[in-house]
């Protein structure tokens, strides 16, 4: 039984790594688009919305988040950039898409009109990836619980009842 659990765990972890790679590809495409279109725009008409992917070492948690990058000039006259992370508001917690996705109105506050189609496209991909990663992580949690239950039951700590 342990072999099968190890294979399932390995497959789920590989799935999360693949989702992470897909998300990084989505983020890279959005960054390339942003750099390309910002070059031809005036300063005040540039998109300041960015998208990033994080997965901490040794963790199966995948984070796909949006942030705003703002350039400021300090007192010495040097330009510095600041990041303001955009909170993912869950308006409806009954399992609808908003649980996995950002409210587009929140994102549109930081995206000019001309870039909104690309933002919607990127967030749509991100929402799907967040959902899949959530399901894989949930399965890993349940698998761990099952492994602990079976280990306890084999040790005589848990008795199963016949029905």
C-alpha positions as CSV (number, residue, x, y, z in Angstrom):
1,X,0.0,0.0,0.0
2,X,2.9,2.4,0.8
3,X,4.2,2.0,-2.8
4,X,0.9,3.1,-4.2
5,X,0.6,6.1,-1.9
6,X,4.2,7.1,-2.8
7,X,3.3,6.9,-6.5
8,X,0.1,9.0,-6.1
9,X,2.0,11.5,-4.0
10,X,4.8,11.8,-6.6
11,X,2.2,12.2,-9.4
12,X,0.4,15.0,-7.5
13,X,3.6,16.8,-6.7
14,X,4.7,16.5,-10.4
15,X,1.3,17.9,-11.4
16,X,1.8,20.9,-9.1
17,X,5.3,21.5,-10.5
18,X,3.8,21.4,-14.0
19,X,1.1,23.9,-13.0
20,X,3.9,26.1,-11.6
21,X,5.8,26.0,-14.9
22,X,2.6,26.8,-16.8
23,X,1.9,29.8,-14.5
24,X,5.5,31.0,-14.9
25,X,5.1,30.8,-18.7
26,X,1.9,32.9,-18.4
27,X,3.6,35.4,-16.2
28,X,6.6,35.7,-18.6
29,X,4.2,36.2,-21.6
30,X,2.4,39.0,-19.7
31,X,5.7,40.6,-18.7
32,X,6.9,40.5,-22.3
33,X,3.7,42.1,-23.4
34,X,3.9,44.8,-20.7
35,X,7.5,45.7,-21.6
36,X,6.8,45.7,-25.3
37,X,3.7,48.0,-25.1
38,X,5.0,50.3,-22.4
39,X,8.0,51.3,-24.6
40,X,5.7,53.1,-27.1
41,X,3.5,54.8,-24.5
42,X,3.7,57.9,-22.5
43,X,4.6,57.6,-18.8
44,X,1.1,58.1,-17.5
45,X,-0.5,55.8,-20.0
46,X,1.7,52.8,-19.2
47,X,0.4,49.6,-17.5
48,X,1.6,49.3,-14.0
49,X,0.0,45.9,-13.3
50,X,2.2,42.9,-13.0
51,X,1.7,39.2,-12.3
52,X,4.0,36.8,-10.4
53,X,4.2,33.1,-9.4
54,X,5.6,31.8,-6.2
55,X,6.2,28.4,-4.8
56,X,8.2,28.2,-1.6
57,X,10.9,25.5,-1.4
58,X,9.6,22.2,-0.1
59,X,6.0,23.5,-0.3
60,X,3.2,22.3,-2.5
61,X,1.5,25.7,-2.2
62,X,1.4,27.6,-5.5
63,X,0.7,31.4,-5.3
64,X,-0.3,33.3,-8.4
65,X,-0.8,37.0,-7.6
66,X,-1.1,40.4,-9.1
67,X,0.7,43.5,-8.0
68,X,1.2,47.1,-9.0
69,X,4.7,48.5,-9.7
70,X,5.0,52.2,-9.1
71,X,8.1,54.3,-9.8
72,X,8.8,57.1,-7.3
73,X,11.5,59.7,-7.2
74,X,13.2,60.0,-3.8
75,X,14.6,63.2,-2.3
76,X,18.0,62.6,-3.9
77,X,16.3,62.5,-7.3
78,X,16.8,58.7,-7.8
79,X,14.0,56.6,-9.2
80,X,12.9,53.7,-7.0
81,X,10.1,51.2,-7.6
82,X,7.6,50.1,-5.1
83,X,5.3,47.1,-5.2
84,X,1.8,47.1,-4.0
85,X,0.2,43.7,-3.9
86,X,-3.4,43.5,-4.9
87,X,-5.6,41.6,-2.5
88,X,-7.7,38.9,-3.9
89,X,-11.2,39.6,-2.6
90,X,-13.5,36.7,-2.3
91,X,-17.0,38.2,-2.7
92,X,-18.8,34.8,-2.7
93,X,-17.3,31.9,-0.8
94,X,-19.7,29.3,-2.1
95,X,-17.3,27.7,-4.5
96,X,-17.7,30.1,-7.4
97,X,-14.9,31.3,-9.6
98,X,-14.3,34.3,-7.4
99,X,-12.7,32.0,-4.8
100,X,-9.9,31.3,-7.3
101,X,-9.9,34.5,-9.2
102,X,-9.4,38.2,-8.7
103,X,-12.2,40.7,-9.1
104,X,-11.5,42.2,-12.5
105,X,-12.6,45.6,-11.3
106,X,-9.8,45.5,-8.8
107,X,-7.3,44.7,-11.5
108,X,-8.7,47.3,-13.9
109,X,-7.9,50.1,-11.4
110,X,-4.2,49.5,-12.4
111,X,-4.6,48.7,-16.1
112,X,-5.3,51.2,-18.8
113,X,-8.3,50.6,-21.1
114,X,-6.0,49.3,-23.9
115,X,-4.5,46.5,-21.8
116,X,-7.7,45.1,-20.2
117,X,-8.2,42.4,-22.8
118,X,-4.8,40.9,-22.0
119,X,-5.4,41.2,-18.3
120,X,-8.7,39.3,-18.6
121,X,-6.9,36.6,-20.7
122,X,-4.0,36.3,-18.2
123,X,-6.3,36.2,-15.1
124,X,-8.5,33.6,-16.8
125,X,-5.5,31.3,-17.2
126,X,-4.3,32.1,-13.7
127,X,-7.8,31.3,-12.2
128,X,-7.8,27.9,-13.9
129,X,-4.2,27.1,-12.6
130,X,-5.1,28.3,-9.1
131,X,-8.1,25.9,-9.1
132,X,-6.1,22.9,-10.3
133,X,-3.3,23.6,-7.8
134,X,-5.9,23.9,-5.0
135,X,-7.4,20.5,-5.9
136,X,-3.9,18.8,-6.1
137,X,-2.9,20.3,-2.8
138,X,-6.2,19.2,-1.2
139,X,-5.6,15.6,-2.5
140,X,-2.1,15.6,-1.0
141,X,-3.6,16.6,2.4
142,X,-6.2,13.9,2.2
143,X,-3.6,11.4,1.1
144,X,-1.5,12.3,4.2
145,X,-4.5,11.9,6.5
146,X,-5.2,8.5,4.9
147,X,-1.6,7.4,5.4
148,X,-1.7,8.5,9.1
149,X,-5.0,6.7,9.6
150,X,-3.8,3.5,8.1
151,X,-0.5,3.7,10.1
152,X,-2.5,4.1,13.3
153,X,-4.9,1.3,12.5
154,X,-2.0,-1.1,11.7
155,X,-0.5,-0.2,15.1
156,X,-3.7,-1.2,16.8
157,X,-4.6,2.4,17.7
158,X,-7.6,2.6,15.5
159,X,-10.2,-0.3,15.2
160,X,-12.4,-0.5,12.2
161,X,-15.9,-1.5,12.7
162,X,-17.7,-3.9,10.4
163,X,-20.9,-2.6,8.8
